[in-house]
């Protein structure tokens, strides 16, 4: 896990201390159809988070990694 990412109880969290998975659960319960995540630190940070979201929130994901220097992969 990225050492600069905020962590609460061993899970990635947002600045307010709420885990990303819990945030996704709240958004889903509130009726969100689509939620975007910013992968500014790259796939090494984002893919484990996406795996947790899919496992714990029972949702589908669609993701694309884009390397700014080399274009889409």
KOLVOSE-248031 format. One record per atom (N, C-alpha, C): residue in one letter; x, y, z. Coordinates in steps of 0.2 Angstrom, whole numbers, padded with zeros to 4 digits, always signed. Layout:
N
AXYZ/...
This chain:
73
X+0004-0006+0000/X+0000+0000+0000/X+0004+0006+0000/X+0002+0011-0003/X+0006+0018-0004/X+0007+0021+0003/X+0013+0022+0005/X+0015+0025+0012/X+0012+0032+0013/X+0010+0035+0008/X+0007+0042+0008/X+0000+0042+0009/X-0004+0036+0008/X-0011+0036+0008/X-0013+0036+0015/X-0018+0039+0017/X-0021+0039+0024/X-0024+0032+0025/X-0023+0030+0031/X-0025+0023+0033/X-0029+0023+0039/X-0035+0020+0040/X-0039+0020+0046/X-0040+0012+0047/X-0038+0009+0052/X-0039+0002+0054/X-0036-0002+0048/X-0031+0000+0045/X-0027-0004+0040/X-0030-0004+0033/X-0035+0001+0032/X-0039+0002+0026/X-0038+0009+0023/X-0037+0010+0017/X-0037+0016+0014/X-0043+0021+0015/X-0041+0027+0017/X-0047+0031+0019/X-0046+0038+0016/X-0051+0042+0016/X-0051+0049+0014/X-0049+0054+0019/X-0048+0060+0017/X-0046+0065+0022/X-0050+0065+0028/X-0056+0064+0028/X-0060+0064+0034/X-0060+0058+0038/X-0056+0053+0036/X-0055+0047+0040/X-0060+0042+0039/X-0065+0043+0034/X-0069+0037+0032/X-0066+0033+0027/X-0066+0027+0028/X-0063+0022+0023/X-0066+0023+0016/X-0062+0022+0011/X-0065+0022+0004/X-0070+0017+0003/X-0070+0011+0006/X-0075+0006+0005/X-0081+0009+0008/X-0081+0011+0014/X-0087+0014+0018/X-0090+0020+0014/X-0086+0024+0011/X-0088+0029+0007/X-0092+0027+0001/X-0090+0022-0002/X-0093+0019-0008/X-0100+0016-0006/X-0100+0012+0000/X-0106+0009+0003/X-0111+0015+0004/X-0109+0020+0007/X-0114+0026+0008/X-0116+0029+0002/X-0112+0030-0003/X-0114+0033-0010/X-0119+0028-0013/X-0118+0021-0013/X-0122+0017-0016/X-0129+0017-0012/X-0129+0017-0006/X-0135+0017-0002/X-0139+0024-0003/X-0136+0029-0005/X-0139+0035-0007/X-0141+0036-0014/X-0140+0030-0018/X-0143+0030-0024/X-0138+0032-0030/X-0132+0032-0029/X-0127+0034-0034/X-0126+0028-0039/X-0126+0030-0045/X-0126+0025-0051/X-0118+0024-0053/X-0115+0030-0052/X-0108+0030-0055/X-0104+0034-0050/X-0098+0032-0048/X-0093+0036-0044/X-0086+0035-0047/X-0083+0041-0047/X-0076+0041-0050/X-0071+0041-0045/X-0065+0038-0046/X-0059+0039-0042/X-0053+0042-0046/X-0049+0045-0042/X-0043+0048-0046/X-0037+0044-0044/X-0034+0042-0049/X-0028+0037-0048/X-0022+0041-0049/X-0021+0046-0046/X-0015+0050-0046/X-0009+0047-0044/X-0009+0042-0040/X-0003+0038-0038/X-0002+0032-0042/X-0006+0030-0047/X-0005+0025-0052/X-0009+0018-0050/X-0009+0013-0054/X-0012+0007-0053/X-0010+0003-0047/X-0004+0004-0045/X-0001+0000-0039/X-0005+0002-0032/X-0008+0008-0032/X-0012+0011-0026/X-0019+0009-0028/X-0021+0010-0034/X-0029+0010-0035/X-0031+0003-0036/X-0028-0002-0039/X-0030-0009-0040/X-0032-0012-0033/X-0028-0012-0028/X-0030-0015-0022/X-0037-0012-0019/X-0037-0005-0020/X-0043-0002-0017/X-0049-0004-0021/X-0049-0005-0028/X-0054-0007-0032/X-0056-0014-0031/X-0051-0018-0029/X-0053-0025-0027/X-0057-0025-0021/X-0055-0021-0016/X-0059-0021-0010/X-0066-0018-0011/X-0067-0013-0015/X-0074-0010-0017/X-0078-0016-0020/X-0075-0019-0025/X-0079-0024-0028/X-0081-0030-0023/X-0077-0032-0019/X-0078-0037-0014/X-0083-0035-0009/X-0082-0029-0006/X-0086-0027+0000/X-0093-0024-0002/X-0093-0021-0008/X-0099-0017-0010/X-0103-0020-0015/X-0101-0026-0018/X-0104-0029-0023/X-0106-0025-0029/X-0101-0022-0032/X-0102-0017-0038/X-0098-0019-0043/X-0099-0017-0049/X-0095-0018-0055/X-0090-0012-0055/X-0084-0013-0058/X-0080-0007-0059/X-0077-0007-0066/X-0075-0001-0069/X-0072+0000-0075/X-0067+0005-0074/X-0061+0002-0076/X-0055+0007-0075/X-0050+0006-0081/X-0047+0012-0081/X-0041+0012-0087/X-0036+0016-0084/X-0030+0014-0085/X-0024+0017-0082/X-0021+0021-0088/X-0020+0027-0087/X-0017+0032-0092/X-0010+0034-0089/X-0005+0033-0093/X+0002+0036-0091/X+0002+0042-0095/X+0003+0048-0091/X+0003+0055-0094/X+0009+0055-0099/X+0014+0052-0098/X+0020+0053-0102/X+0020+0049-0108/X+0017+0043-0108/X+0017+0038-0113/X+0010+0037-0116/X+0005+0040-0114/X-0002+0039-0117/X-0005+0033-0114/X-0012+0032-0116/X-0016+0026-0113/X-0012+0019-0114/X-0013+0015-0109/X-0011+0008-0110/X-0017+0003-0111/
